[in-house]
Amino acid sequence: MRKKTKKNKSIFSVSGFVLPALIINIIVILVPVIITLILAFFEWDGLNIPKFVGFRNFVTIFQDANFLKALTNNLIWTLIFLTIPVIMGLIVAELLRKTKWTFLQPFFFFPVILPVASVGLIWKFIYHPIRGLGKYLDVVVLGNPEIALYGIAFANIWAWWGFLCVVFYSAMQGISSELYESARLDGANKWQEFIYITIPQIIPTIVFMEVMTIIWSFLVFDWVWIMTQGGPAGSSELLATLLYKKAFYSYKVGEASAIGVIISLFGFLGVSLYYYLNKRGVEV
């Protein structure tokens, strides 16, 4: 009887810690998700009574050139961040592993902790065609529809690749030094060590960061909004910024919710990929 009493007390004590966090998550995450999903099937301007329209919001946005442009830009953005910062992070992490200059890690990680609002404005000033580097490079970055998106991506990569570098370097610390010693005895050079030992040993970390990159790439809002607000002429528009404009500029809450559902589907795709790789035996 005493054992049952102690067990019940422990359950209640644990529940006392878990329940508040669960309630907060339900209020902050689950309830807005459900509301967004419901509103995706309604026409609503935020003031009048919502009107049920079925899948019309989805049909409308897929016929909207602005949405298709934003979707294309998001795919380009995702492709950029799946490759360039990952490669940079891997190479520098490998150099750190060989040199043991661990004191450099805080310098690489520092841009990650800087507020995006401040950094975005600084990069906007750097790109300025009169007062910034644009004056000396004789190029307009944020005002050029052909390169505006890539200019923002470059600034974001500057702030992001150091995080990947630190993550990959931490994963490399778990690799046995005996593997490298054996490879050197067999005549392997540093490049071969990197390709045939380092990369295969940290594949789980690389795959996990790639999956998370897919999810994060479709949630990007701050960098674009601070630097261009999706301009010029929608050339740097992403799904998140278009959603914001639909909801708070055009007052088309239903269409904005439909875009939110589509963004969530890409996140679901990333999570599904994660579980699929787990089932296939890839440790992620």
C-alpha positions in Angstrom: 0.0 0.0 0.0 2.9 2.4 0.9 4.6 1.5 -2.4 1.4 2.5 -4.4 1.1 5.7 -2.4 4.8 6.6 -3.1 4.3 5.7 -6.8 1.2 7.9 -7.0 3.0 10.8 -5.4 5.9 10.5 -7.8 3.4 10.5 -10.8 1.7 13.6 -9.4 5.0 15.3 -8.8 6.2 14.6 -12.3 2.8 15.7 -13.7 3.2 18.9 -11.8 6.3 19.8 -13.8 5.0 18.5 -17.2 1.5 19.8 -17.1 2.3 23.6 -17.2 4.6 23.1 -20.2 1.9 21.0 -21.9 -0.8 23.6 -21.3 1.5 26.3 -22.7 2.2 24.3 -25.8 -1.4 23.6 -26.3 -2.3 27.3 -26.1 0.7 28.7 -28.0 1.1 26.0 -30.7 -1.8 23.5 -31.0 -4.7 26.0 -30.8 -3.2 28.4 -33.4 -2.5 25.5 -35.7 -6.1 24.3 -35.5 -7.5 27.8 -36.1 -5.2 28.3 -39.1 -6.2 25.0 -40.5 -9.9 25.9 -40.2 -9.5 29.4 -41.5 -7.8 28.0 -44.6 -11.2 26.9 -45.8 -12.9 30.2 -45.0 -13.0 33.6 -46.6 -12.4 36.2 -43.9 -11.1 39.8 -43.7 -10.5 39.7 -40.0 -13.6 41.7 -39.2 -16.8 40.2 -40.7 -18.2 36.8 -40.2 -16.0 34.1 -41.9 -17.6 32.5 -45.0 -17.0 28.9 -45.8 -15.5 28.5 -49.3 -14.0 25.0 -49.2 -10.7 24.7 -51.2 -11.2 27.9 -53.1 -8.4 29.6 -51.1 -5.9 27.0 -52.2 -7.1 27.2 -55.8 -6.8 31.0 -55.7 -3.2 31.1 -54.4 -2.0 28.4 -56.8 -3.3 30.6 -59.6 -1.6 33.7 -58.1 1.7 34.5 -59.8 3.0 36.1 -56.6 2.5 32.8 -54.7 4.2 30.8 -57.5 7.1 33.3 -57.4 7.4 33.1 -53.6 7.3 29.3 -53.8 10.0 29.2 -56.4 12.2 31.6 -54.3 11.7 29.4 -51.3 12.8 26.3 -53.2 15.9 28.2 -54.4 16.6 29.4 -50.9 16.3 25.9 -49.5 18.7 24.6 -52.2 21.2 27.3 -51.4 21.2 26.5 -47.6 21.3 22.8 -48.2 24.6 23.1 -49.9 26.8 26.3 -49.5 26.7 26.8 -45.6 26.9 23.0 -45.1 30.0 22.7 -47.2 31.6 25.7 -45.5 30.8 24.3 -42.1 32.2 20.9 -42.9 35.5 22.2 -44.4 36.2 24.7 -41.5 35.2 22.1 -38.9 37.7 19.7 -40.5 40.4 22.4 -40.4 39.6 23.0 -36.7 39.9 19.3 -36.0 43.3 19.2 -37.5 44.7 22.4 -36.0 42.9 22.1 -32.6 42.3 25.8 -32.6 39.2 25.4 -30.5 39.4 29.1 -29.4 38.1 30.0 -32.8 34.7 28.4 -32.2 33.2 31.4 -30.4 34.2 33.7 -33.2 32.4 31.4 -35.8 29.4 31.1 -33.6 29.1 34.7 -32.6 27.1 35.9 -35.6 24.4 33.3 -34.7 23.6 35.0 -31.4 23.4 38.5 -32.9 19.8 39.9 -33.3 18.6 39.6 -36.8 17.0 43.0 -36.8 20.3 44.7 -36.1 22.4 42.5 -38.5 19.8 42.8 -41.3 20.0 46.6 -41.1 23.8 46.5 -41.1 23.8 44.3 -44.2 21.2 46.6 -45.8 23.6 49.5 -45.2 26.6 47.5 -46.5 24.6 46.8 -49.8 23.6 50.5 -50.1 24.6 51.7 -53.6 25.6 55.2 -52.4 26.7 54.9 -48.7 27.7 51.2 -48.6 30.0 48.9 -50.5 27.7 49.1 -53.5 29.3 52.5 -54.3 32.7 50.9 -54.7 31.6 47.6 -56.3 29.4 49.6 -58.8 26.5 47.1 -58.3 23.0 47.4 -56.9 22.3 44.3 -54.9 18.9 44.7 -53.0 17.5 46.9 -55.8 18.2 44.4 -58.5 15.5 41.9 -59.1 18.0 39.4 -60.5 20.3 39.2 -57.4 18.3 40.6 -54.5 17.4 37.2 -53.2 21.0 36.0 -53.4 22.2 39.1 -51.6 19.9 38.4 -48.7 20.9 34.7 -48.7 24.6 35.7 -48.6 24.0 37.8 -45.5 22.1 34.9 -43.9 24.8 32.4 -44.7 27.3 34.8 -43.0 25.3 34.5 -39.9 24.5 30.8 -40.2 27.4 28.8 -41.4 29.3 29.2 -38.1 26.6 27.4 -36.2 26.9 24.4 -38.6 30.7 24.5 -38.2 30.4 24.2 -34.4 27.8 21.4 -34.7 30.0 19.4 -37.2 33.1 20.0 -35.1 31.4 18.6 -32.0 30.3 15.6 -34.0 33.9 15.0 -35.2 35.1 14.8 -31.6 33.4 11.5 -31.3 35.5 9.9 -34.1 38.1 7.5 -32.9 41.7 8.7 -33.6 42.6 5.2 -34.4 40.7 5.4 -37.6 42.9 8.3 -38.8 46.1 6.6 -37.6 45.2 3.5 -39.6 44.4 5.6 -42.6 47.8 7.4 -42.4 49.6 4.0 -42.1 47.8 3.0 -45.3 49.1 6.1 -47.1 45.9 8.2 -47.0 46.3 11.9 -47.5 44.3 14.6 -45.6 41.7 14.9 -48.3 41.1 11.1 -48.3 40.8 11.2 -44.5 38.1 13.8 -44.8 36.1 12.0 -47.5 36.4 8.4 -46.4 36.6 8.8 -42.6 35.2 12.1 -41.4 32.2 12.4 -43.6 30.9 8.8 -43.2 31.4 9.0 -39.4 29.3 12.2 -39.0 26.6 11.3 -41.6 23.9 11.2 -38.9 24.7 14.8 -37.9 24.8 16.0 -41.5 21.5 14.3 -42.4 19.8 15.8 -39.3 21.0 19.3 -40.1 19.9 18.9 -43.7 16.4 17.9 -42.6 16.2 20.8 -40.2 17.4 23.1 -42.9 14.5 22.1 -45.1 12.1 23.0 -42.2 13.8 26.2 -41.3 14.1 27.4 -44.9 10.4 27.6 -45.3 10.0 29.6 -42.1 12.4 32.4 -43.1 10.8 35.8 -42.6 13.0 38.2 -40.7 16.0 38.5 -43.0 13.8 39.2 -46.1 11.4 41.5 -44.3 14.1 43.6 -42.8 16.2 43.9 -45.9 13.7 44.1 -48.8 10.2 43.2 -47.6 10.0 40.9 -50.6 11.0 43.5 -53.2 11.9 44.7 -55.7 8.8 43.6 -57.6 8.5 40.4 -55.5 11.9 39.1 -56.6 12.9 38.2 -53.0 9.4 37.3 -51.8 9.2 34.1 -49.7 6.1 32.2 -48.6 6.3 33.6 -45.0 6.5 37.3 -46.2 3.7 36.7 -48.7 1.6 35.2 -45.9 2.2 38.3 -43.8 1.1 40.6 -46.6 -2.0 38.6 -47.4 -3.1 38.7 -43.8 -2.2 42.2 -42.7 -2.0 44.2 -45.9 -4.7 42.6 -48.1 -6.8 41.3 -45.2 -7.2 38.0 -46.9 -6.9 35.8 -43.8 -8.2 32.7 -45.6 -5.6 32.8 -48.3 -2.9 33.6 -45.7 -4.0 30.6 -43.7 -3.9 28.4 -46.8 -0.3 29.5 -47.4 0.5 28.7 -43.7 -0.9 25.2 -44.3 1.3 24.7 -47.3 4.4 25.9 -45.3 3.4 23.3 -42.6 3.2 20.6 -45.3 6.9 21.3 -46.2 7.7 21.0 -42.5 5.8 17.7 -42.4 7.8 16.6 -45.4 11.0 17.3 -43.5 9.8 15.3 -40.5 8.6 12.5 -42.6 12.0 12.3 -44.3 13.6 12.1 -40.9 11.5 9.1 -39.8 11.9 7.5 -43.2 15.7 7.6 -42.9 15.4 6.2 -39.4 13.4 3.2 -40.7 15.9 2.7 -43.5 18.6 2.3 -40.8 20.3 5.7 -41.2 21.1 7.0 -37.7 19.8 10.5 -37.5 
